């Protein structure tokens, strides 16, 4: 805090004798320069980079790429957030965007590019949207499963609704070596949480609702197949085909199709088991479950 309060001339004297790192202020810290530097340094997953890029566009659309970040104040940040509200964005979207803006500015402040982070005191709001959380009844999803074109499709849907796997990442990563028939369990590899220590995989029971579909795929699998859902390419997005299956089953399409199948399973498991057990099987935390998954049925 004291170093940030120093004038550039005093700070340069300290830098010359090696007591501090030079301030990165050879050029005006415009919004574009700060964000370019952030994205060059960021070591994140592609999906995170995409969401951060959306937040960047919201900032640049409002302030402009040449905006001097040193002139950013809380009132200007408030005006930016108010613009997002006026544009009709969902509260969860606004919350996520504000949190990324806060992260960008904190990164720049730690590197001496700006003196303060006005976004730190900006209200973010909730990232949970209960209006889009839907409990998918068993009878509903079973009708959809009946319309599935193959054993692998039936298993994919069952893994999401009855084991709570993330689709497509966790389901498509499942391998036959991960299936423990003796212990009736699955080892789930999770690309989403692998960067957290000890969170790269978890063990989930082979629930009765999944076992028959898993056996069907096992019996039909060609010799040498490593992946359980081998007919799906890892990059395939099953959303469009799932919408068609739901329509063919004659049921109303629900929002956030795969997320709500996973959420429905967590709701059921939490009704039967302690919260920490259900979260261990789903691979999330109690806070995330409460804010984004659980809902009164």
N, C-alpha and C positions, 0 to 999 in steps of 0.2 A: 504493500500500500504506500509506504514511504517512497519507494523508488518511482512508482507511477506519478507521484506528486511533484517530482523534480522537473525543472526546466530541461529542455534538450541540451543546453550548453553544459550544465552541471553533470547531466547523465553521460555526456560524451567524455568528460574528464575521467569519470569512473571507468568507462569502457576502455579508455586508452591505457589504463594501468591494469586491465584485466580483471577488475572486480565484478563487472556485470557484463552481460551480453549486449552488444549494440542494439539500439532500437531499430525496428524494421520500418524506418520512416524516410527512406531515401526518396520515396514517391508519396504523393497524397494517397492515404488509405481509402480509396473509393470503394463503393460496394462491390463492384466487379472485381477489383484487385483482391479484396479480402476474401471473397467467395472463391475466386480462382485458386488462391493459396490454400484455402481450407480443403477444397475438393482434391487438389493435388496431394495433400498430406493424408487425407482420410483413408484409413484401411478398414473398409466396411463391405458388407455383402451388396450384391447388385440391387437387391430389392430395397435395402436401406438407402443406397445412393439414389435410386429413383425417387423415393419419397422426399429425400432431402432436396433433390432437384426441383420438385414441385414447390417446396417452400421457397427455394431460391427465386423461382419465377414470380411468385407472389410479391416478394420483396422488390425485385427489379421492375416489375410492372408499376408498382406504386412510387418508389423513390427514384428510379432511373439508375442505370449502370454507373454513371459518373458521380453519384451522390457521395459527398465526403462523410464518412462514417464518424468523424470526430464531432460533427455537428448534430448527430442524432440525439434527441432528448426523449424523455418519457412521454411528453405530450405528442411528439411526432409518431412515436411508436403506438400510442393510443389511437391516433387518427388512422394509422395503417390497419390496426385490428378492427376498428369500427368499419373500415371499408370492406373487410372480409365479411363482416356480419351483414352489411347492407347488400352485398353481392349475393347473399342467400346461401352461403356455404354452411354445411352442417356443423354443429358445435364440436363434434369429434374431429372434423377436418381442421377447424380453426385452432383447436387445442394442439393438435399435432404440429401445425404450421408455426404457432407461437413457440413451441418447445424447440423446434429446429432453429428458429431465429435466435433464441436465447443461447443455444449451443454455438452457433456461428460467432456471435458477439463475444461469448466467453472465451472462445478459442483465440480470437483476435486480441482480446485484452491481455491474455496470458503472454502474448508475444509482443506486447508493447505497441501494437498498432493503433489501439484506441485506449482512452483512459477509463472508460466506464461502460457498463452493460445496461442500457435502458430497458432492455427486454426482461432483465432479471426481476423487475417489479411489475411486469405486465401480466394481467390476469390471463391464464391460459384456458381454463375451463375443463370440463370433463371430456375424456376421450371415449367414454362409454355412451352408446346410443341404444337404450332399452327398447325403443320403438322398432329397431331392426333385429332384435333378438327374438327368435321364434322357437318354441318347442315343437319339434317334428314328431308327431305321434308314431308309434310302432306300426300301426295299421297303415298309415300313410306311406312310410318308407318301404314296408313290405310289398305294397302294390307297385312301387317303383322298381324294386328288385325283381319282381316277376316280369317286368318289361325289359330287363337287361338282356343284351344280345349274346352274352357269353358268360362262361363260368368266372372269368377274370373280372368282368364288369360287376357281376353279382358280389364277388369278394371285395372289390374296391369300395362299393357302397356300404357293405357290411362292416368293413374295417373302419370307415369313417363314423358310421352311426352307432356301432356297438363296441368298438374298441377306442374310439375317439382319436384316431390318427389324423394328422394334418395331411390334406390332399392338395397337390400331388406329392409334395416333398418326401414325407415319411412313408407313405404307402408305396411309392415307386422305388424307394431305397430298400425295401424289405427283401431279404434274401433267404433262401432255404436254410442256410447255416444259422439263421436267426430264429428258426422255429425249433423249439425244444418240446418234442412230442411227449417225452417222459414226464417233464414237469408241467406240461400244458401251458407253456408261456411263449411269448414273442419278445425278442430283443429289438427294440425300435431305435433306429439311428435317426437323430434329429439334426438336420442341417441348420435349422433355425436357432438352436440353443448350443451347438457344439463349441462356440467360442467361449462359453461359460465353463469354468473348471468343474469337471465331474458331471456335466450336463449333456455330453455328446450322445448318450444313449440311455434308455430306460427299459425296464422289464414290465410287460403287460400280460395279464392272463389271457389265454385263449378262451374267451367267453363262449358259452354254449351257442349263442346266436351267430357266432362266426365260424364255429368248428366245422359244420357241414360244408359251408362254402369253401373253406380252406382245404378240406379233404378232396373236394371235387377238383380243384385246381391242381392239387398235388398228384392225383391219379392221372390227370390229362397232360401233365408237364412232360415234355420231351427229355430224354436222358441228357444230362449235362447242363440243363438250365440252372443258372445261378440265381437270377431274380425271380421272385414269386410272381409278380405281374409282368412277365417277360414280353407280352405282346404290346405293352405300352412303352413307347420311347420315353426316356427320362424327361425330355423337353415338352412332352405332349400336355396340352391343357384340356382337361376333360369337361370343362364348364358347359360348352355349347351342347355337347352330346347329352350331358346330364339334364339340361333344360328340356331337350326333346323327349327324354325318357319320362320326365315328370309330366309333361303335357300328354304323352301317350297313355300314361297311367290314369289320366282324367282327374288329377288333383291340381290344386292351385299352387303355382310356383312361389316359393318363399324367398325372402331376401337373403343374401350372403349364404348361398346354398350349402357349401361345404363347411363353413364356419358353424352354421347353426346345427348341422348334423353332429359335429363334435361337441357343441355346447349342450345339445339335448342329452348326449351320453353323460356329460359331466353332471347335469342336473339329476339324472337317474342315480348315478353312482354316489353322489353326495347325500341322496335320500336313504342309501343303504349302508354307507361306510363313512368313517370319519373324513373330514375335509382333506386332511393331509394325505390320506391314502388315495383318494380320488385324484388329487393334484399330482401325486407321484406317478399314477398311471397315465394321466393326460399330459404330463410334462410341462405344467405351468405352476404358478404360485397361488397362494390363497388370495392375495390382493388382486391378481389378474382374474382369477376365477370369479371373485365377488363383483368385480367391476365390469367384466365383459362376457361372462358365461352364464352365471346363475340367474334364474328368474323364477318367480312364482308361477306354477302351472295352474 
